[in-house]
Amino acid sequence: MVLRACGPLRGLFGVAVRLGAPRHRVGVLALIRDREGRLLLAEHTFRPWNPWGLLGGWLEPGEAPEVAVRRELAEELGPRIEVRMGRLLVAGQHGHRGEPPGLSLIFECVLGSALPATLPLELLQLRWVPDAEARRLLRPIEIAALDAAGSAAAARPGAS
């Protein structure tokens, strides 16, 4: 075969294949509850088709998902925010109401510090909401993470 004998040509074809391969955006999100079991939701400035959702953002090339979650939370809640990473709740396709399709990874997280007094431009507000209200506001992939995390009662310290 000609390609086997010609290394540079193989390399050129390899680049062409990588450039033509489909790409998906990978989002990383944090499902965060307070001591009462309420969820932390953000009203996103640049997502008017579905403004309310979990905190998070996009995975950068070569970045570990857990690192991306911490980075995104630091960008949105300030560099002094303390985050404890929990388990991966959901890995699934997103793309709801005008969003481009991609993959979302949603992690359970615990904040070890208070919420900031000021927010970045990308967030209009933060709210702690009960599960029932969250289900009306969240995208299907986020609701799947809520289901995987279990009920608010189970999330409370000391709950059985």
VOPAGU-2260 file (C-alpha; in pm, 1 decimal, decimal comma):
REM VOPAGU-2260
SITE   aa  ch    i         X         Y         Z
SITE  MET   A    0       0,0       0,0       0,0
SITE  VAL   A    1     130,4     345,9     -95,0
SITE  LEU   A    2      31,0     507,5     236,3
SITE  ARG   A    3     232,0     253,6     436,0
SITE  ALA   A    4     546,3     337,6     239,8
SITE  CYS   A    5     505,5     717,2     251,3
SITE  GLY   A    6     516,1     848,6     609,7
SITE  PRO   A    7     467,7    1218,2     521,0
SITE  LEU   A    8     159,9    1136,8     312,9
SITE  ARG   A    9      18,4     932,3     601,9
SITE  GLY   A   10      76,3    1229,4     832,1
SITE  LEU   A   11    -100,4    1462,2     591,2
SITE  PHE   A   12    -399,6    1229,2     568,5
SITE  GLY   A   13    -402,2    1200,5     948,4
SITE  VAL   A   14    -428,5    1579,1     980,8
SITE  ALA   A   15    -707,5    1586,9     720,8
SITE  VAL   A   16    -900,4    1317,4     907,9
SITE  ARG   A   17    -866,3    1505,5    1239,1
SITE  LEU   A   18    -980,0    1832,5    1078,7
SITE  GLY   A   19   -1280,4    1663,5     922,2
SITE  ALA   A   20   -1378,6    1462,4    1230,0
SITE  PRO   A   21   -1695,8    1573,0    1406,1
SITE  ARG   A   22   -1642,5    1779,3    1718,3
SITE  HIS   A   23   -1865,4    1823,5    2019,5
SITE  ARG   A   24   -1849,5    2082,3    2289,3
SITE  VAL   A   25   -1810,2    1936,5    2637,0
SITE  GLY   A   26   -1976,9    2120,1    2922,6
SITE  VAL   A   27   -1897,5    2071,0    3289,5
SITE  LEU   A   28   -2159,4    2161,8    3548,5
SITE  ALA   A   29   -2188,4    2155,2    3927,0
SITE  LEU   A   30   -2497,6    2041,9    4114,3
SITE  ILE   A   31   -2466,7    2223,0    4448,5
SITE  ARG   A   32   -2705,9    2198,1    4744,7
SITE  ASP   A   33   -2719,2    2399,3    5064,9
SITE  ARG   A   34   -2779,7    2251,0    5412,8
SITE  GLU   A   35   -3156,3    2271,8    5358,6
SITE  GLY   A   36   -3124,8    2064,7    5041,3
SITE  ARG   A   37   -3199,2    2351,8    4801,6
SITE  LEU   A   38   -3015,4    2374,8    4468,8
SITE  LEU   A   39   -2797,4    2665,0    4365,8
SITE  LEU   A   40   -2915,1    2796,7    4028,6
SITE  ALA   A   41   -2779,8    3083,0    3821,7
SITE  GLU   A   42   -2957,0    3310,0    3579,9
SITE  HIS   A   43   -2718,6    3317,2    3282,2
SITE  THR   A   44   -2680,0    3645,8    3093,3
SITE  PHE   A   45   -2591,9    3498,3    2754,1
SITE  ARG   A   46   -2846,3    3215,8    2745,8
SITE  PRO   A   47   -3180,9    3396,3    2702,3
SITE  TRP   A   48   -3355,5    3090,2    2551,8
SITE  ASN   A   49   -3314,2    2903,8    2883,1
SITE  PRO   A   50   -3151,4    3139,5    3134,5
SITE  TRP   A   51   -3170,7    2937,1    3456,8
SITE  GLY   A   52   -2935,2    2647,8    3517,5
SITE  LEU   A   53   -2649,9    2497,7    3709,4
SITE  LEU   A   54   -2314,8    2671,4    3734,9
SITE  GLY   A   55   -2039,4    2560,5    3500,8
SITE  GLY   A   56   -1895,7    2610,2    3157,9
SITE  TRP   A   57   -1688,0    2453,5    2883,2
SITE  LEU   A   58   -1405,9    2204,3    2910,8
SITE  GLU   A   59   -1085,5    2338,4    2755,3
SITE  PRO   A   60    -869,3    2115,6    2531,5
SITE  GLY   A   61    -661,2    1876,8    2741,9
SITE  GLU   A   62    -827,6    1983,9    3067,7
SITE  ALA   A   63    -950,2    1726,7    3320,2
SITE  PRO   A   64   -1324,0    1760,6    3390,8
SITE  GLU   A   65   -1272,4    1802,6    3767,0
SITE  VAL   A   66   -1019,6    2081,3    3702,6
SITE  ALA   A   67   -1263,9    2248,5    3462,9
SITE  VAL   A   68   -1544,2    2244,9    3723,0
SITE  ARG   A   69   -1317,1    2410,5    3981,6
SITE  ARG   A   70   -1197,3    2666,3    3725,3
SITE  GLU   A   71   -1550,2    2751,0    3612,4
SITE  LEU   A   72   -1676,8    2788,7    3968,5
SITE  ALA   A   73   -1379,9    3014,2    4050,1
SITE  GLU   A   74   -1460,9    3226,0    3741,7
SITE  GLU   A   75   -1828,2    3251,9    3837,6
SITE  LEU   A   76   -1808,3    3267,7    4217,7
SITE  GLY   A   77   -1463,8    3419,3    4268,7
SITE  PRO   A   78   -1111,8    3281,3    4306,5
SITE  ARG   A   79   -1149,2    3226,0    4682,3
SITE  ILE   A   80   -1440,2    2985,2    4648,3
SITE  GLU   A   81   -1377,1    2649,6    4812,7
SITE  VAL   A   82   -1516,2    2350,8    4623,4
SITE  ARG   A   83   -1523,0    1984,1    4718,6
SITE  MET   A   84   -1577,8    1763,4    4417,7
SITE  GLY   A   85   -1824,8    1482,2    4447,8
SITE  ARG   A   86   -1924,6    1205,4    4212,1
SITE  LEU   A   87   -2008,6    1231,5    3845,4
SITE  LEU   A   88   -2388,5    1226,4    3830,5
SITE  VAL   A   89   -2457,1    1238,4    3457,3
SITE  ALA   A   90   -2268,3    1224,6    3130,8
SITE  GLY   A   91   -2507,9    1289,7    2848,2
SITE  GLN   A   92   -2606,0    1492,0    2547,1
SITE  HIS   A   93   -2722,8    1847,8    2593,0
SITE  GLY   A   94   -2875,1    2079,5    2337,4
SITE  HIS   A   95   -3210,0    2219,5    2439,1
SITE  ARG   A   96   -3404,8    2520,4    2311,2
SITE  GLY   A   97   -3155,2    2670,9    2071,7
SITE  GLU   A   98   -2833,0    2532,8    2217,0
SITE  PRO   A   99   -2579,4    2359,5    1995,6
SITE  PRO   A  100   -2558,7    1988,2    2081,7
SITE  GLY   A  101   -2273,9    1856,1    2288,2
SITE  LEU   A  102   -2183,3    1648,1    2589,3
SITE  SER   A  103   -2243,0    1757,4    2949,0
SITE  LEU   A  104   -2068,1    1616,7    3254,8
SITE  ILE   A  105   -2249,4    1706,1    3575,2
SITE  PHE   A  106   -2078,7    1661,4    3911,9
SITE  GLU   A  107   -2210,2    1677,9    4264,3
SITE  CYS   A  108   -2019,5    1953,1    4446,5
SITE  VAL   A  109   -2010,2    2110,9    4791,5
SITE  LEU   A  110   -1916,5    2472,6    4852,6
SITE  GLY   A  111   -1695,6    2531,9    5154,3
SITE  SER   A  112   -1728,3    2910,2    5145,2
SITE  ALA   A  113   -1993,7    3179,1    5114,4
SITE  LEU   A  114   -2136,4    3300,2    4784,6
SITE  PRO   A  115   -1986,9    3621,7    4646,3
SITE  ALA   A  116   -2146,0    3963,7    4687,4
SITE  THR   A  117   -2081,9    4052,5    4322,6
SITE  LEU   A  118   -2121,2    3837,6    4014,0
SITE  PRO   A  119   -1938,5    3830,4    3681,1
SITE  LEU   A  120   -2100,8    3969,1    3366,3
SITE  GLU   A  121   -2208,0    3621,2    3256,4
SITE  LEU   A  122   -2442,8    3578,1    3556,1
SITE  LEU   A  123   -2742,0    3796,7    3641,5
SITE  GLN   A  124   -2824,5    3636,4    3975,4
SITE  LEU   A  125   -2790,5    3329,1    4196,5
SITE  ARG   A  126   -3079,3    3162,9    4383,0
SITE  TRP   A  127   -3121,1    2868,6    4615,6
SITE  VAL   A  128   -3436,3    2685,1    4502,7
SITE  PRO   A  129   -3624,2    2370,7    4609,6
SITE  ASP   A  130   -3627,4    2069,1    4377,9
SITE  ALA   A  131   -3982,1    2134,6    4252,4
SITE  GLU   A  132   -3892,9    2484,5    4132,7
SITE  ALA   A  133   -3562,1    2362,9    3987,1
SITE  ARG   A  134   -3744,7    2103,0    3777,8
SITE  ARG   A  135   -3946,3    2381,7    3611,5
SITE  LEU   A  136   -3632,1    2583,4    3529,6
SITE  LEU   A  137   -3366,9    2328,4    3438,6
SITE  ARG   A  138   -3280,6    2164,2    3106,9
SITE  PRO   A  139   -3347,5    1789,8    3067,8
SITE  ILE   A  140   -2980,3    1694,4    3121,3
SITE  GLU   A  141   -2975,7    1892,3    3447,7
SITE  ILE   A  142   -3298,9    1728,2    3563,2
SITE  ALA   A  143   -3137,0    1389,9    3495,9
SITE  ALA   A  144   -2850,7    1493,3    3726,7
SITE  LEU   A  145   -3100,7    1601,1    3990,7
SITE  ASP   A  146   -3264,8    1258,5    3965,0
SITE  ALA   A  147   -2926,5    1084,2    3988,1
SITE  ALA   A  148   -2833,9    1287,0    4296,3
SITE  GLY   A  149   -3148,2    1181,5    4477,4
SITE  SER   A  150   -3399,4    1382,6    4671,6
SITE  ALA   A  151   -3329,8    1696,0    4873,2
SITE  ALA   A  152   -3413,9    1507,6    5192,9
SITE  ALA   A  153   -3143,5    1250,9    5120,7
SITE  ALA   A  154   -2893,7    1533,0    5059,9
SITE  ARG   A  155   -2939,1    1686,4    5406,5
SITE  PRO   A  156   -2671,8    1603,7    5662,8
SITE  GLY   A  157   -2799,9    1343,7    5903,8
SITE  ALA   A  158   -3082,6    1232,8    5673,1
SITE  SER   A  159   -3148,7     862,7    5651,6
